[in-house]
Every structure is written in structure tokens, then in C-alpha cells.
Amino acid sequence: MPGKTKTFYERFSAWTRNSITLRIISIAILVLLLLIPTSMIESLIRERQSYRQQAIQNVSTSWADAQTLAGPILTVPYQVMNRNNSDKLVESTEYAHFLPELLQIETFIAPETRRRGIYEAVVYTAQLEFTGSFPSPDFEILNISPEAISWKDAVIELGVPDMRGIQQNVVLKWQGKDFSFDPGVGAGKVLSSGVSVGVSLDSSSLASNFSFKIELNGSGSLGFLPLGKTTEVQVNSSWSNPSFVGAFLPDDQDVNDDGFNAKWEVLHLNRNFHQAWKGEQYFFPLNDIAPAQDDYLYPSYQIEAPQQNNAQDYGFGVNLLMPVDQYQKSMRSAKYAIMFISLTFLTFFFVEILNRKRIHPVQYLLVGLALCIFFALLLAISEHTSFNLAYIIAGISVTALIAVYVKAVFKSQRLTTLLTLLLVLMYGFIFTLLQLQDYALLIGSIALFIILAIVMYISRKIDWYAVAEPKEEREE
């Protein structure tokens, strides 16, 4: 009725229905609330990645762990006289260690995949042939008296981290004779695990050639320590997804669909430990030189310089990567969830402003949840098929769901088609960013700039104060 004064409740109700500021605030709150399920999905991706790591670890435990070989090392005991707590001279045994003049390793890796549930792990059997030579042990540089040396107790040690991987007896050819390796590397406390064999040496020993073959099971990665004055390593395999890791990259490499071959040559000048030492100056713990799978998903980017007495920092080798990156891509796509939701809500907002369509916050929320479901679908489907196919299936499903819903909300085929095209463009854009990892930041920044420019162009003539006025006041 004209002239009737509105009550405070009526004026407040009209303000809440027509206030642009309140609508923007409510949309922003909804976007923030939807970050909760988005964060839960990211946690789910990490959890599934963890399950995959556990499955790989279970396979490795049953087969053999990653292998990093060190050696051979020539260890010669000698006797020293030391005073004990009672100030009496007591004879004790210490050890001198010598590294090869030349160390050549030829390796062929035969990989295979093993399944644990829905997850796959790569294991291998490596055929390794070691050849090289030791110089005549020079005890003068170590200030060791010739009379104190126990030549007959000299041993050759080879570091093998997981002894379960050794598949046959290992026979050392030394100065024309055959010697069989035995388990254990206790002499000198240089290696944490491996095999050793006594060799015949005397004070007149000259340079000694050696060779031996070893068949070794392992999983994930195979590494080497450059213990020769010149270390030459050649690795061949039929695996087509290698990652060369460690302190040295191959000098020559060839990777194709049929496999890979790689060659390293490392000099003693490239590392910070000597060819000969006595006592426990150096220790080789034989840790895995390859980063864990989690490091590819959540890299630390922290590179530490090699320590002077940590020979492990100079290891190198190859990691046999599984061609499975769905978790990495799922995590990267989930990072764009806020952009998906914001752009969709922005479209809804302009539909409200430009076409006088009222959209309830609950309808915003339902569409936002549908957008979040996309990432859960993507993760679940990608575990059973390729990531690209999973992306297409999840994108089409969510786009169709939202299109059917907003058609009932907008009651306009034109507006429904517009929003559907927007979703298709967004999904296509994110898919492109996932493929172009190196240029993702550049392309993403340019796209956001273009989107902002479009929004500013569309809204340039909108009278926001007039839009905010109640319909009755505009008619007066």
C-alpha cells in the first residue's frame, strides 16, 4: 500500500536480499568453507601415496631392497704396540685400507614389476662384472713399519647392503687363482654389510689384477661408490623410465622405448677421500642413493654439500622409476581447486547481477561440493587407469552433473550453456597446465590476468549502487 512505512524487520529483510556487499561476503565465506573438503582431498592423496609406498616396501622386503655397491677394498692388518691403562705395552691389530687403481663395472639390469593389491613395484636382477687392478700396497705413505704387516691375513671386501639379493656364489679371480667370497666384512669397520675373502699377499707383491661376477636382486635403484682411482661404470637395461641420481650424472647416456644405457667415469680427484688410509677414517654405510618416491611428490629442494669423510655422498647410480605419476598430478590439480570454485561462483554472481536471477547460498554450496568431488573422482579412477583417461571421465561426469542442476536453477538454456562452456574451458586449461609443468606458473599467471581483464570489461558499466537498491526504490 502506497505511503505505508516499512517496519525495521521488513527493511532489514529487503537489505539482506538485495545487498551486494552481503552477497559477496557470503560467497567468500562459502569459498573458505569449501577449502575444508579440498584440504581433506589433499590429505587423501597423501594417504593413498603412503599406501603405495607401503606396498612397494612390502615387495622390496620380500625380494631385496635397493642396492648400493662399494668396493672392492683391500684391507691389510698390521700390529701396533700401545700402552694400556696400566702403562704396559700391549700389542693390538689395526687395519690399512687400499682402493683400486682401476675399477670397471659392467652391469645389465633385468627389471620386472610385482603387484601388491592395486599397486605395482619394480624389482630387478642385476648381472654385474667387476674388473680392475690394485697397486702394490704402499705402507710407507701410511707410516707403517714393514715388520708390523700381516700379509697373510689380507682380505678383499665388497659392500652389499642387502645380502638376501645375492643369487649365486661369488668367486674372485686374483693373480690367476680363484677365491670364494664369504659373508661378513668385519675387518677394519669400513663397510656396514657385504662379503669378504682372504687373498695371498706378501712383501714382494706387485700390482694385482682382479675380476669377479655377482648376480644381485634389488628393488627401486642400483648405486655405486667411486672407489677406484679411475672408476668406470656402464649400466644397460630394458627399463625405459630411468632416473639418474647421486653425485654424478652419466657422461654418456641413451634412453629410448627399448631401455637405456649409461656410462660414468669418475676420477679420485672428484671425491674428497684418499686411495689409502688406516684405521676408521672412512666408513661406507651403503645407504640408498636414490630419493624416496615421496620426494618426487613433495621435494625438499635442499641440496647439501658432500662432507669430507662421508663417502656415501659421492655415490651415483640409477633409479628405476615406475611410469606412475597420478598422485603427483592429482595433488597439482587439487591446488587449483580454489580457482575452480572461485571462477564458478563468480559466474553465478554475474548471472545474479546481470540477469536478475536469485541464487541461494545453498545452491552455491551444492555446486561447490560437486567441484570438490571432481578431485576425489580423479584420484580414485586414476588408480585403476591412466591419469588422462581418469581426468576426462571425472571432468565429464562433474560437468554434466552441474549442467543439469544449474539448468533447473537458471531456467535458461543460454546461461546453462555458458556455464558448461566455462567448466569445459577450466578443466581443459588445468589439464594443459598439468602437461606443461615447466611453464605452469607463466601460463597460469597470464590466464589469471586475462580472466581479471574479462571480468573488469564485463562489469565496467554496472552501477553497483543502483544494483544494490531494492527494486521498489528503483521503480520510484
Secondary structure as UniProt FT lines:
FT   TURN            2..3
FT   HELIX           8..18
FT   HELIX           20..62
FT   STRAND          67..83
FT   TURN            85..86
FT   STRAND          89..98
FT   STRAND          102..116
FT   TURN            117..118
FT   STRAND          119..134
FT   HELIX           140..142
FT   HELIX           146..148
FT   HELIX           151..153
FT   STRAND          155..159
FT   HELIX           163..165
FT   STRAND          171..174
FT   TURN            175..176
FT   STRAND          177..180
FT   STRAND          182..183
FT   HELIX           187..189
FT   STRAND          194..198
FT   TURN            203..204
FT   STRAND          208..219
FT   STRAND          221..224
FT   STRAND          230..237
FT   STRAND          242..246
FT   STRAND          252..256
FT   TURN            257..258
FT   STRAND          259..267
FT   HELIX           268..270
FT   STRAND          276..278
FT   TURN            279..280
FT   HELIX           293..297
FT   TURN            308..309
FT   HELIX           311..314
FT   STRAND          316..320
FT   HELIX           326..334
FT   TURN            335..336
FT   HELIX           337..355
FT   HELIX           361..382
FT   TURN            383..384
FT   HELIX           387..410
FT   HELIX           413..435
FT   HELIX           437..439
FT   HELIX           440..458
FT   TURN            459..461
FT   HELIX           464..468
FT   HELIX           471..475
//
